[in-house]
Amino acid sequence: MAHRTEISRLGVARVAARLFADQGFGATSGSEIAAAAGISERTLWRYFRNKESCVSPLFAQTWQRFARELRSWPHSQPIEVHLADQFALDRHSPQEIADMVLVVRLIAALPQEPDLRSVWLHSYHDGEEEVAALIGDRLGRSHHDFEVRLCAAAVMGAVRTVDEAISRAAVRDARAFTTAEVVAQMSRAIRAVSNLPFCDPVVHQPFGGPAPGPVTRPEPAARGRRAAK
């Protein structure tokens, strides 16, 4: 039942996001969202506590997808190689791509929509725990360690900042970004804020924690090769 409810909430979130993006947050009512989603207004408010939270499942998908991509990151790869592989559009379904476009449109409107921005910021805060677990696992440290948690908070902040910068440039300036450009910006930002060496290959030692491997950052051409296909 919980799984079915989450699917239903995500469907409503997509409808709400389209309405917010097309006609503005203030000009969209809860009754409009419910009617467009094919549910009663009573059901809408059972799913969500207020109008702005209607898009929270869609925002949550952003960091959940990022966390899922990081969980599949081999210890032998630097972050640039892994992100280039995971960000390639051919790895995503048409629905996932459509969701990304919706989120980009909403992010671009956040400066004028403080209510939506609070939901956006909260969604990224929720992702810190998973990123801390990933960093701890990669480095053989507890995710409760202060340095690990500090790194996770900084990484999520960097990812959010890149998402916002790229989304605004794409919508407001009609700028197109290649996968290689997104990967380069994201990996640079994560490296810039990381206080722990989890971005590079790590080799686990038999009688201790992992030792950082050599820094082997791929050349830009290599990073963009997957996107150019």
Wavefront OBJ file of the C-alpha trace (Angstrom):
o trace
v 0.000 0.000 0.000
v 2.811 2.411 0.884
v 4.465 1.782 -2.465
v 1.207 2.445 -4.317
v 0.716 5.664 -2.352
v 4.193 6.870 -3.224
v 3.537 6.230 -6.909
v 0.278 8.172 -6.650
v 2.001 11.052 -4.855
v 4.662 11.198 -7.561
v 1.964 11.345 -10.250
v 0.309 14.266 -8.481
v 3.719 15.944 -8.087
v 4.245 15.820 -11.852
v 0.861 17.428 -12.444
v 1.502 20.134 -9.836
v 4.961 20.845 -11.242
v 3.590 21.350 -14.735
v 0.924 23.729 -13.433
v 3.415 25.673 -11.323
v 5.854 25.926 -14.235
v 3.182 26.940 -16.772
v 1.093 29.418 -14.780
v 3.055 30.171 -11.615
v 2.805 28.932 -8.043
v 0.561 31.737 -6.808
v -1.863 31.371 -9.703
v -2.370 27.644 -9.111
v -4.878 26.397 -6.543
v -5.129 23.081 -4.776
v -8.449 22.419 -6.469
v -6.811 22.874 -9.874
v -4.073 20.417 -8.978
v -6.592 17.852 -7.766
v -8.775 18.223 -10.865
v -5.811 17.945 -13.231
v -4.547 14.877 -11.347
v -7.965 13.229 -11.435
v -8.375 13.009 -7.652
v -10.558 14.732 -5.085
v -9.249 17.739 -3.209
v -9.709 15.757 -0.006
v -7.339 13.092 -1.355
v -4.851 15.774 -2.379
v -4.648 17.105 1.174
v -4.372 13.590 2.528
v -1.250 13.174 0.373
v 0.241 16.617 1.043
v 0.113 19.056 3.951
v 0.104 22.200 1.764
v 0.273 23.344 -1.851
v 4.054 23.729 -2.114
v 4.704 20.248 -0.748
v 2.843 18.811 -3.748
v 6.144 18.852 -5.679
v 8.243 17.353 -2.863
v 8.267 13.805 -4.366
v 9.632 15.210 -7.614
v 12.337 17.205 -5.834
v 13.195 14.188 -3.688
v 13.816 12.160 -6.833
v 16.697 14.494 -7.698
v 18.853 13.684 -4.703
v 17.612 10.073 -4.551
v 18.790 9.550 -8.118
v 22.137 11.161 -7.279
v 22.517 8.966 -4.191
v 21.626 5.865 -6.226
v 24.229 6.776 -8.819
v 26.864 7.207 -6.130
v 26.012 3.851 -4.546
v 27.007 2.094 -7.777
v 30.369 3.905 -7.885
v 33.283 1.414 -8.110
v 36.131 2.105 -5.698
v 38.565 1.919 -8.611
v 37.100 4.921 -10.464
v 37.534 8.663 -9.921
v 34.335 10.626 -9.625
v 34.625 12.120 -13.131
v 34.528 8.733 -14.839
v 31.585 7.517 -12.797
v 29.500 10.663 -13.251
v 30.149 10.676 -17.001
v 28.751 7.152 -17.166
v 25.785 7.766 -14.865
v 24.767 11.123 -16.352
v 24.606 9.822 -19.930
v 21.056 10.320 -21.178
v 20.832 6.823 -22.641
v 20.854 5.465 -19.081
v 17.591 7.242 -18.249
v 14.035 6.420 -19.260
v 11.871 8.951 -21.131
v 9.893 9.488 -17.907
v 13.052 10.209 -15.926
v 14.175 12.713 -18.547
v 10.748 14.374 -18.533
v 10.939 14.614 -14.726
v 14.384 16.213 -14.976
v 13.026 18.844 -17.365
v 10.173 19.631 -14.973
v 12.564 20.012 -12.052
v 14.844 22.275 -14.095
v 11.880 24.543 -14.887
v 10.888 24.707 -11.219
v 14.434 25.359 -10.032
v 14.747 28.285 -12.439
v 11.676 29.855 -10.804
v 12.842 29.404 -7.185
v 14.103 32.992 -6.675
v 10.530 34.220 -7.249
v 8.894 31.350 -5.364
v 10.132 31.245 -1.730
v 7.543 28.649 -0.738
v 8.847 26.235 -3.366
v 12.435 27.028 -2.427
v 11.862 25.847 1.139
v 10.669 22.478 -0.189
v 13.685 22.296 -2.522
v 16.165 23.002 0.299
v 14.490 20.484 2.593
v 14.714 17.767 -0.066
v 18.476 18.181 -0.287
v 18.883 18.204 3.472
v 17.186 14.799 3.512
v 19.905 13.456 1.214
v 22.827 14.159 3.543
v 22.416 10.915 5.497
v 22.686 8.746 2.390
v 25.684 10.641 1.060
v 27.381 10.352 4.461
v 26.858 6.576 4.328
v 28.359 6.479 0.839
v 31.426 8.503 1.828
v 31.910 6.442 4.976
v 31.668 3.178 3.058
v 34.073 4.377 0.387
v 36.662 5.447 2.972
v 36.050 2.677 5.520
v 34.795 5.117 8.144
v 31.616 5.451 10.158
v 28.982 7.704 8.661
v 28.606 9.150 12.161
v 32.127 10.627 12.093
v 32.067 14.394 12.202
v 34.372 14.778 9.199
v 32.247 12.376 7.149
v 29.036 14.216 8.005
v 30.677 17.558 7.305
v 31.805 16.290 3.917
v 28.338 14.974 3.094
v 26.708 18.302 3.965
v 29.224 20.167 1.835
v 28.793 17.780 -1.100
v 25.003 18.086 -1.055
v 25.345 21.863 -0.934
v 27.686 21.800 -3.919
v 25.384 19.522 -5.921
v 22.396 21.734 -5.155
v 24.296 24.863 -6.179
v 25.337 23.336 -9.496
v 21.776 22.138 -10.135
v 20.479 25.657 -9.529
v 23.124 27.384 -11.663
v 22.657 25.045 -14.621
v 18.855 25.139 -14.410
v 18.701 28.926 -14.379
v 21.141 29.220 -17.268
v 19.195 26.630 -19.263
v 15.785 28.271 -18.740
v 16.589 31.971 -18.512
v 19.479 32.161 -20.968
v 18.406 29.247 -23.205
v 21.851 27.745 -22.749
v 22.358 24.114 -23.727
v 24.708 21.939 -21.664
v 26.412 18.764 -22.829
v 26.781 15.831 -20.498
v 30.523 16.511 -20.407
v 29.925 20.093 -19.244
v 27.545 19.001 -16.491
v 29.977 16.329 -15.331
v 32.865 18.801 -15.316
v 30.954 21.381 -13.278
v 29.583 18.825 -10.840
v 32.877 17.027 -10.233
v 34.802 20.296 -9.831
v 32.272 21.555 -7.302
v 32.318 18.315 -5.299
v 36.109 18.243 -5.243
v 36.275 21.902 -4.228
v 34.209 21.396 -1.063
v 35.342 17.894 -0.045
v 37.415 17.719 3.107
v 37.976 13.971 2.587
v 39.638 12.209 -0.393
v 36.646 10.170 -1.507
v 36.582 11.538 -5.090
v 39.628 9.524 -6.179
v 40.106 5.754 -6.478
v 40.518 4.043 -3.118
v 42.166 0.709 -2.324
v 41.055 -1.064 0.827
v 43.867 -2.396 2.975
v 43.557 -5.823 4.622
v 44.411 -4.496 8.121
v 42.975 -1.007 8.066
v 40.918 1.519 6.240
v 41.167 2.350 2.582
v 44.190 4.086 1.177
v 43.625 6.703 -1.495
v 44.794 5.559 -4.889
v 46.646 7.733 -7.343
v 44.761 10.717 -8.666
v 43.804 9.709 -12.195
v 41.446 12.337 -13.493
v 40.371 11.710 -17.070
v 41.067 14.229 -19.787
v 38.046 16.364 -20.820
v 37.805 14.539 -24.117
v 37.479 11.220 -22.310
v 34.761 12.603 -20.053
v 32.777 13.824 -23.013
v 33.160 10.723 -25.142
v 30.029 9.044 -23.735
v 27.960 12.186 -24.213
v 29.074 12.537 -27.821
v 27.755 9.115 -28.810
l 1 2 3 4 5 6 7 8 9 10 11 12 13 14 15 16 17 18 19 20 21 22 23 24 25 26 27 28 29 30 31 32 33 34 35 36 37 38 39 40 41 42 43 44 45 46 47 48 49 50 51 52 53 54 55 56 57 58 59 60 61 62 63 64 65 66 67 68 69 70 71 72 73 74 75 76 77 78 79 80 81 82 83 84 85 86 87 88 89 90 91 92 93 94 95 96 97 98 99 100 101 102 103 104 105 106 107 108 109 110 111 112 113 114 115 116 117 118 119 120 121 122 123 124 125 126 127 128 129 130 131 132 133 134 135 136 137 138 139 140 141 142 143 144 145 146 147 148 149 150 151 152 153 154 155 156 157 158 159 160 161 162 163 164 165 166 167 168 169 170 171 172 173 174 175 176 177 178 179 180 181 182 183 184 185 186 187 188 189 190 191 192 193 194 195 196 197 198 199 200 201 202 203 204 205 206 207 208 209 210 211 212 213 214 215 216 217 218 219 220 221 222 223 224 225 226 227 228 229
